[in-house]
Amino acid sequence: MNQIEIYLQTTVAVSIFYVWVVRYKNIVQEFKEYGLPSWLRDLVGIFKLTFAALLLVGIDRPDVATVAAGGLSLLMVCAIGVHLHVKNPVSKMTPALALLLLACFIIWLHQQPLLDAGSSSVLNRAATLVTPENEASLHSCGGRKA
């Protein structure tokens, strides 16, 4: 794991902990203003704090970080939907948009090794299919040598 991934995951996790623990009164007020029930606020908080903790665990386990970032992405899409529904200005949506972009970037960073490994394994498998016996047929076109 490179330093960018560690920095991003730590930054996202710390920012979520800060908002949902230190500034929890603001969260309570915001959910009331939007007419959302307290059970939903608590459920969202449980999910966000869990995903934030999993981002920190994911520093050593990239697969865990990918799941956590995916969960955060889903929550941020829902948050943006609520902001649009209550007709908030874009400035109120900025934190959710920023977290969505960061979570998607974390997912993308963790998928790169998988994509690279997947493409090289496909190339390796394709290379093993070419044998001296079938090489001539691979280069032929309509039964004639190409």
Secondary structure, DSSP 8 states (H G I E B T S, - for coil): --HHHHHHHHHHHHHHHIIIIITHHHHHHHHHHTT--HHHHHHHHHHHHHHHHHHHHTTT-HHHHHHHHHHHHHHHHHHHHHHHHTT--HHHHHHHHHHHHHHHHHHHHHHHHHHHHHHHHHHHHHHHH--HHHHHHHHEETTEE-
